[in-house]
Amino acid sequence: LVRCQEAVEVSDISLNSDVATVHRLGEAASALGKVHKVVLMVDMGDLREGVLPENALSVAGQMASAPGIQLVGVGTNWGCYGGLMPDRPRLEALVDLRLDIQRMLGISMDIVSGGNSTNINMLLDGSMPGGITELRLGESILLGTEATQRQSVPGCRQDAFTLKAEVIEVLAKPSKPIGKIGQNAFGVVPELKDRGIRMRAICAVGRQDLDPDALEALDPGVSILGASSDHLILDVDEAENPVGVGSVLSFRPAYSALLRAFTSPFVEKVVVSQ
Ligand SMILES: Cc1ncc(COP(=O)(O)O)c(C=O)c1O
């Protein structure tokens, strides 16, 4: 609620599921002499945002009656929490909801916002039902992958983003911690294999900036061992190119690593044209 004023200042349209929020958006829009457009989010089963389909008609009525608001459509989201994949019956149910709301309220709505990068395969193989007017695509455009099995999207590149980080320590050390083991900083009791003495490097990025499980080391022979808040720990024993303090290593981020890198104030974003 506290950011409704800002929301109507910077956007004409937003995805919503809460009636009180929509009323607040409407008040803020009216005060600015604007009408704010709203897409009613319906939860088709992923169990993140959205009203349940059986409540959509009543909620739509309450939203459409808010001063300063134009209800322009329905939308849904997939995969983000429950990993739910879109299917034809549920998408058709969403399309039907638009028609039901239009009929009930006597309004016309242009938008059926059918999902995100989890829908890409249906879009490409032609199985997406008619009546879906838009998808909200992030991952498939930016990373070139669909979001349920991370298959490549034809025609898209998978190498648009590279994370570069400077090496701040390189030392030969045992590969298994020495002594009694408890939880690490992140509540996990690590089970590390003894691979003998190995050359290890630390890069100056960490979990605050990336997800080490969604990161691939691009320098041949370099592998990721793990990360703490601001240290990325690497095995460089078999690195093909010499790694020393000051070396800059490259990594390819998948979705969650890219998300954190973009929201971390400690990662500089540089656009390079090729
Ligand atoms: C509501 C909503 N729509 C669309 C997207 C984009 O999803 P994707 O990156 O899978 O295309 C997201 C991702 O966070 C989202 O939360």
The ligand as an ORCA input file, in Angstrom:
! r2SCAN-3c Opt
* xyz 0 1
  C       4.318    -11.839    -12.571
  C       5.489    -12.252    -13.408
  N       5.334    -12.299    -14.732
  C       6.353    -12.638    -15.542
  C       7.597    -12.946    -15.027
  C       8.697    -13.298    -15.983
  O       8.960    -14.648    -15.883
  P      10.018    -15.350    -16.851
  O      11.344    -14.772    -16.523
  O       9.892    -16.811    -16.503
  O       9.595    -15.066    -18.260
  C       7.802    -12.939    -13.649
  C       9.130    -13.251    -13.085
  O       9.486    -12.948    -11.989
  C       6.718    -12.574    -12.804
  O       6.851    -12.535    -11.484
*
